[in-house]
Amino acid sequence: MDDRYGTDVLAAGWKKQFQRELPRVPAESDLVVEVADDGFCGAVTGVRSGTVELEDRHGRRRLFPLGAGFLVDGEDVVLVPPAPTVPKAPARTASGSFAAPDARARVARASRIFVEGRHDAELVEKVWGDDLRVEGVVVEYLQGVDLLEAALEAEPPTAERRYGVLVDHLVPGSKESRIAEAILRGPHGAHLKIVGHPYIDVWQCVTPRALGIAAWPEVPRGIEFKVGVCRALGWHARDQADIARAWQRILGAVKTYRDLEPSFLGRVEELIDYVTA
């Protein structure tokens, strides 16, 4: 015969056998809670010293002890303290520097950085854009170092308006190096810094690893560099639209400064230091 009362009336837990376990709800900010005893309803505005503060729609605030006696969406709950927030590590920009919290773009400085072409400017923006906006540094492209002298004549640099210039293929004996040396010896050299990387084109400043290739292809003399690169990599190079798509593919592979060659990284950092000093 079944014994509906059990065999041991003194067994532990007999009081809780038929009790319903209430859900435990963290008292997160803005959680709407109703107090079961008096019907006060409000949003959580804070938790401290074992109490929760609620604010109703009229702006009235009251403190209640955490625990049972609350309703959320009409269901009985036990309010518990919210989990402690873990402080986040400072965010970094694509250039590797610490991102300034709630940074806003600074009014542009008179000093600025010149680069040779649109691709150079887009690559600098991709990696250093956040830093440059905080510093208020504008990057302008020249469409060739041959036009640098005319740009300097139109708006000469001064002690308060210094210019940094990034040049492609700045190696001894190159056309670019001869132009740079002549300009630095001229009347604008005192407030001008010209640096450059050794590559024929800024495309090569992106590491082959970032693109998943073993190395940048060698392009024979007499073939336009970008066209030769596209053909060697099996990319279309029929017109300027194909070249533009190839550049977007390269630029899209750049996520951080680690995807750029050190000889390019160092020169850009050098120019930023120069125009912001």
C-alpha positions in Angstrom: 0.0 0.0 0.0 1.4 3.5 -1.0 2.3 5.9 1.8 1.4 9.4 0.5 3.1 11.0 3.5 6.5 9.4 2.9 8.5 7.3 5.3 10.5 10.1 7.0 8.6 13.1 8.2 11.7 14.7 9.6 13.8 14.5 6.3 15.6 17.7 5.3 14.0 19.9 2.7 10.4 18.9 3.4 9.4 22.5 3.8 10.7 23.4 0.3 9.3 20.4 -1.5 6.3 22.3 -2.9 7.8 25.8 -3.0 8.3 27.4 -6.4 11.8 28.7 -7.1 11.6 32.4 -8.1 13.8 33.6 -11.0 16.8 35.8 -9.9 16.9 39.0 -12.0 19.9 41.4 -11.9 18.8 44.9 -11.1 20.2 46.4 -14.2 19.8 50.2 -14.9 16.5 51.1 -16.5 14.8 47.7 -15.6 11.1 48.4 -14.8 10.1 46.9 -11.5 6.9 46.8 -9.5 7.0 46.5 -5.7 4.6 43.7 -4.7 3.6 45.2 -1.3 2.4 48.7 -2.3 2.3 48.7 -6.1 5.1 51.3 -6.5 6.5 50.9 -10.1 9.6 52.5 -11.4 12.9 52.0 -13.3 16.1 51.0 -11.6 18.4 54.0 -11.2 21.0 52.5 -9.0 22.1 49.7 -6.7 24.1 50.3 -3.5 24.6 48.8 -0.1 22.0 46.1 -0.6 19.3 48.4 -1.8 17.8 49.3 -5.2 16.6 52.7 -6.1 13.5 53.0 -8.3 12.2 56.1 -10.1 8.5 56.2 -11.2 7.1 58.1 -14.1 6.5 61.2 -12.0 10.2 61.4 -11.0 9.7 60.2 -7.5 12.5 58.0 -6.2 12.4 55.3 -3.4 14.8 52.8 -1.9 14.0 49.1 -1.4 16.0 46.2 0.0 17.2 43.8 -2.7 15.7 40.3 -2.7 12.1 38.9 -3.0 8.9 41.0 -3.2 9.2 42.4 -6.7 7.4 41.9 -10.0 8.9 42.1 -13.5 6.4 41.9 -16.3 3.8 40.7 -13.7 6.0 37.8 -12.6 7.4 37.4 -9.1 11.2 37.7 -9.0 14.1 38.0 -6.7 16.2 41.2 -7.4 19.9 40.6 -7.1 22.8 43.0 -7.7 24.0 43.3 -11.3 27.2 41.6 -12.3 30.2 43.9 -11.9 31.4 45.5 -15.1 34.9 44.5 -16.2 36.9 47.6 -17.3 37.8 47.4 -21.0 41.3 47.7 -22.2 41.9 51.0 -24.0 41.0 50.7 -27.6 43.7 51.1 -30.2 43.5 52.8 -33.6 44.6 51.1 -36.8 48.0 52.7 -36.4 48.5 51.0 -33.1 48.1 54.1 -30.9 45.7 54.4 -28.0 42.3 55.8 -29.1 41.4 59.0 -27.3 38.1 58.5 -25.4 35.2 60.4 -27.0 37.7 62.1 -29.3 36.4 64.8 -31.6 38.0 66.0 -34.7 40.2 69.0 -34.0 40.1 72.2 -36.1 42.5 71.7 -38.9 46.1 72.9 -38.4 47.8 75.2 -40.8 50.5 72.6 -41.1 49.7 69.7 -43.4 51.0 66.5 -45.1 51.3 66.2 -48.9 51.4 62.8 -50.6 51.9 62.1 -54.3 48.6 60.5 -55.3 45.1 59.5 -54.3 46.1 56.0 -53.4 48.8 57.3 -51.0 46.2 59.5 -49.4 43.7 56.7 -49.0 46.2 54.3 -47.5 47.3 57.0 -45.0 43.7 57.7 -44.1 42.9 53.9 -43.7 45.6 53.5 -41.0 46.2 57.0 -39.5 42.8 58.6 -40.1 41.7 58.6 -36.5 45.0 60.0 -35.3 45.1 62.7 -37.9 41.6 63.9 -37.1 42.4 64.1 -33.4 45.6 66.1 -34.3 43.8 68.3 -36.8 46.2 67.3 -39.7 45.0 67.5 -43.3 46.5 65.2 -45.9 46.5 66.5 -49.5 47.7 64.8 -52.6 49.7 66.4 -55.3 49.2 64.1 -58.3 53.0 63.8 -58.6 56.1 65.2 -56.9 56.7 67.3 -60.0 53.9 69.6 -58.8 55.3 70.1 -55.3 57.2 73.3 -56.1 54.1 75.0 -57.6 52.1 74.1 -54.5 54.8 75.6 -52.3 54.9 78.8 -54.3 51.2 79.1 -54.1 51.1 78.8 -50.3 54.6 78.8 -48.9 55.4 77.0 -45.6 56.3 79.1 -42.5 57.4 78.4 -38.9 53.7 78.2 -38.0 52.7 76.3 -41.1 55.0 73.5 -41.7 54.7 71.0 -44.5 55.6 67.3 -44.5 55.9 65.5 -47.9 55.8 61.8 -48.6 57.4 60.8 -51.9 57.3 57.4 -53.7 60.5 55.8 -54.9 62.8 58.2 -52.9 66.1 56.4 -53.6 69.5 57.8 -54.5 69.7 58.8 -58.1 66.0 58.7 -58.8 64.1 61.6 -60.4 62.1 62.0 -57.2 65.3 62.3 -55.1 66.7 65.0 -57.4 63.5 67.0 -57.2 63.4 66.7 -53.4 67.0 67.8 -52.9 66.5 70.8 -55.1 63.4 71.9 -53.2 65.0 71.5 -49.8 67.9 73.7 -50.9 65.5 76.4 -52.0 63.7 79.1 -50.1 61.1 76.8 -48.6 63.4 74.2 -47.2 63.6 75.6 -43.7 60.0 74.7 -42.9 59.6 71.6 -45.0 60.4 67.9 -44.4 60.5 65.5 -47.4 60.7 61.8 -46.7 59.9 58.8 -48.8 59.8 55.0 -49.2 61.9 53.0 -51.6 59.0 51.4 -53.6 58.0 52.3 -57.2 54.4 52.6 -56.1 52.5 52.9 -52.9 50.8 49.6 -53.7 54.1 47.9 -52.7 53.9 49.4 -49.2 51.2 46.8 -48.4 52.9 43.6 -47.3 52.5 40.6 -49.6 51.3 38.6 -46.6 48.3 40.9 -46.2 47.3 40.0 -49.8 48.1 36.3 -49.5 50.8 36.4 -52.1 54.5 35.4 -51.8 55.9 38.7 -53.2 55.0 41.7 -55.3 55.7 40.7 -59.0 58.6 42.2 -60.9 57.2 44.5 -63.6 59.5 44.9 -66.7 60.5 48.4 -67.7 58.2 49.9 -70.3 55.0 48.4 -68.8 53.0 50.6 -66.5 53.5 49.4 -63.0 49.9 48.9 -61.9 48.9 47.2 -65.2 51.9 44.9 -64.9 51.0 44.0 -61.3 47.4 43.2 -62.2 48.4 41.0 -65.1 51.0 39.1 -63.1 48.5 38.4 -60.3 45.8 37.3 -62.8 43.6 40.4 -62.2 41.8 42.3 -65.0 43.7 45.4 -66.3 41.8 46.4 -69.3 41.0 50.0 -68.3 41.1 52.4 -65.4 38.0 50.9 -63.8 39.9 47.6 -63.5 42.9 49.3 -61.9 40.6 51.1 -59.4 39.0 47.7 -58.5 42.5 46.2 -58.0 43.4 49.1 -55.6 40.2 48.6 -53.6 41.1 44.9 -53.3 44.6 45.9 -52.0 43.3 48.6 -49.7 40.6 46.2 -48.3 43.4 43.8 -47.2 44.8 46.5 -44.9 43.4 46.3 -41.4 46.1 47.7 -39.2 49.7 49.1 -39.4 50.9 45.5 -39.3 49.8 45.1 -42.9 52.2 47.8 -44.0 55.9 47.8 -44.7 58.1 49.3 -41.9 59.8 51.6 -44.3 56.4 53.2 -45.1 55.2 53.2 -41.5 58.3 55.0 -40.2 58.1 57.8 -42.7 54.4 58.6 -42.1 55.0 58.6 -38.3 58.0 60.9 -38.9 55.8 63.4 -40.9 53.0 63.4 -38.3 55.6 64.2 -35.6 57.0 67.0 -37.7 53.8 68.8 -38.5 52.4 68.4 -34.9 55.5 69.3 -32.9 
